[in-house]
C-alpha cells in the first residue's frame, strides 16, 4: 500500500510514503485502486484518485474540504494551486462571532 483511501466516497487518496513522478501507487489490497503520480510528492500529500471537475467538491474522510478551481486528473497533486478551501472563510467568520474578534467582528 502506497496510499490511503480514507473513505469510499473520497475522490482523493493520501500518500503513505514519498512517491516519485511516474511511480505507480496503489491503495487497499491493490485491487481497490492504483494510478501513476504526475509529480514527485511527499508523505501525507493528497492525490486525485479519479477525475475531479472544476467546481466539484474535494472529499476527504467523506467530507468536503474544498472545491476544485480547475479540472484535476487522476494522479495529480491536490492542493491550493488547484482547489480552494470551503472551510477557512466559514471558520474565520464563525470564530469572529463566537469569540468577539477576527473576521466579522465589529
C-alpha positions as CSV (number, residue, x, y, z in Angstrom):
1,X,0.0,0.0,0.0
2,X,1.4,3.4,-1.0
3,X,-1.7,5.5,-0.3
4,X,-4.7,5.5,2.0
5,X,-8.2,5.9,0.7
6,X,-9.8,7.2,3.9
7,X,-13.5,6.8,2.8
8,X,-15.1,5.0,-0.1
9,X,-16.7,8.3,-1.2
10,X,-13.4,10.2,-1.3
11,X,-12.1,11.5,-4.6
12,X,-8.5,11.7,-3.2
13,X,-6.0,9.4,-1.6
14,X,-3.3,10.4,0.9
15,X,0.2,9.2,0.2
16,X,1.6,6.9,2.9
17,X,5.1,7.5,1.7
18,X,7.1,9.7,-0.7
19,X,6.4,9.0,-4.4
20,X,8.3,10.0,-7.5
21,X,6.7,11.3,-10.7
22,X,5.7,8.3,-12.8
23,X,5.5,5.9,-9.8
24,X,2.5,3.7,-9.6
25,X,0.8,3.9,-6.2
26,X,-2.0,1.7,-5.0
27,X,-4.3,1.5,-2.1
28,X,-6.3,-1.1,-0.3
29,X,-5.1,-4.5,-1.1
30,X,-4.0,-3.4,-4.5
31,X,-7.3,-4.2,-6.1
32,X,-9.1,-1.1,-4.7
33,X,-7.2,1.3,-6.9
34,X,-3.9,2.2,-8.5
35,X,-2.6,5.2,-10.5
36,X,0.6,6.9,-11.7
37,X,1.8,10.0,-9.9
38,X,2.0,13.1,-12.1
39,X,4.7,14.7,-9.9
40,X,7.1,13.9,-7.0
41,X,5.3,14.3,-3.7
42,X,6.0,13.6,0.0
43,X,4.3,11.7,2.7
44,X,0.8,12.9,3.5
45,X,0.0,14.8,0.3
46,X,-3.4,14.4,-1.4
47,X,-3.6,12.9,-4.9
48,X,-6.8,12.7,-7.1
49,X,-7.8,9.1,-7.4
50,X,-10.3,9.9,-10.2
51,X,-11.0,12.9,-12.4
52,X,-12.3,15.9,-10.4
53,X,-14.1,18.6,-12.5
54,X,-13.9,22.3,-12.0
55,X,-16.2,23.3,-9.1
56,X,-16.5,19.8,-7.8
57,X,-16.1,19.2,-4.1
58,X,-12.9,17.6,-2.9
59,X,-13.8,14.8,-0.4
60,X,-11.5,13.6,2.4
61,X,-13.0,11.4,5.2
62,X,-16.2,11.6,3.2
63,X,-16.4,15.3,3.9
64,X,-15.9,18.3,1.6
65,X,-12.6,20.1,2.3
66,X,-12.8,22.4,-0.7
67,X,-13.7,22.8,-4.3
68,X,-11.6,22.3,-7.4
69,X,-10.6,25.5,-9.2
70,X,-9.8,23.6,-12.4
71,X,-10.1,20.1,-13.7
72,X,-7.8,17.7,-11.8
73,X,-6.8,14.4,-13.4
74,X,-6.1,11.2,-11.6
75,X,-2.6,11.1,-10.2
76,X,-2.4,14.9,-9.8
77,X,-1.4,16.6,-6.6
78,X,-4.5,18.2,-4.9
79,X,-3.6,21.4,-3.0
80,X,-4.1,25.2,-3.0
81,X,-2.9,25.5,-6.6
82,X,-6.0,23.7,-7.9
83,X,-8.5,23.9,-5.1
84,X,-10.0,26.5,-2.8
85,X,-10.9,25.8,0.8
86,X,-14.6,25.9,1.7
87,X,-13.7,25.7,5.3
88,X,-11.4,28.6,6.1
89,X,-13.7,31.5,5.3
90,X,-16.6,29.9,7.3
91,X,-14.4,29.1,10.2
92,X,-12.9,32.6,10.3
93,X,-16.3,34.2,10.2
94,X,-17.8,31.9,12.9
95,X,-14.6,32.3,15.1
96,X,-15.0,36.1,15.0
97,X,-18.7,35.9,16.0
98,X,-18.1,33.4,18.8
99,X,-15.1,35.0,20.4
100,X,-15.6,38.7,19.6
101,X,-12.6,39.1,17.3
102,X,-11.3,38.3,13.9
103,X,-13.3,38.4,10.7
104,X,-16.9,39.7,11.0
105,X,-16.3,41.3,14.4
106,X,-17.2,45.0,14.8
